[in-house]
Amino acid sequence: MMAFLLTPLMERRISTTLHLFKDLLMHNNSALFYLYLCIGLCALVLTWVHIPSYMGGGILDANIQFWKDALVNANPASTFLAVDILFLALAVEIWMVLESRRLGIRYVWGYIAIATFIGISFAVPVFLAMREKHLSAERRNTEVTLKAYDIAILVLLGVVTLGTGVWLYLK
């Protein structure tokens, strides 16, 4: 449908990028390990640039004031996002505990503490990186079959997420 809008050179570049991304996700656990760490680092930096104004009274007071601002003093859109993330966090943290116990990954409650006090967008990618490292060490078959549209949509979501984070940082 959009193919008529793309030049042949653009189509080749997009195709090459999608094939490289597909190979990364399907076959290379160490590359996926570093991709998750990179996502976590970007999340940490692009969320925590907004936190210094809360840090005057210590971590407990900072958390209390942050959640007041996010839930009580917020507009409906901010409140929606905060509640949405809280329920997503609950589901993901349940999965993290179960997955840790299933695979024998240590320190799961450390990841939960990081998610609670530093950020779920940092803790989950770090957990996923450690999970990949654990699976590689056990030489488990982690090969995944992805469709071209899976990869295209994941790349698009990544670009939008990173772009939004940078835009909000620069704003």
Secondary structure as GFF3:
##gff-version 3
##sequence-region A 1 171
A	DSSP	three_ten_helix	3	5	.	.	.	ID=ss1
A	DSSP	alpha_helix	8	27	.	.	.	ID=ss2
A	DSSP	alpha_helix	29	48	.	.	.	ID=ss3
A	DSSP	three_ten_helix	52	57	.	.	.	ID=ss4
A	DSSP	alpha_helix	59	67	.	.	.	ID=ss5
A	DSSP	pi_helix	68	72	.	.	.	ID=ss6
A	DSSP	alpha_helix	76	103	.	.	.	ID=ss7
A	DSSP	alpha_helix	108	117	.	.	.	ID=ss8
A	DSSP	alpha_helix	120	137	.	.	.	ID=ss9
A	DSSP	alpha_helix	148	170	.	.	.	ID=ss10
###
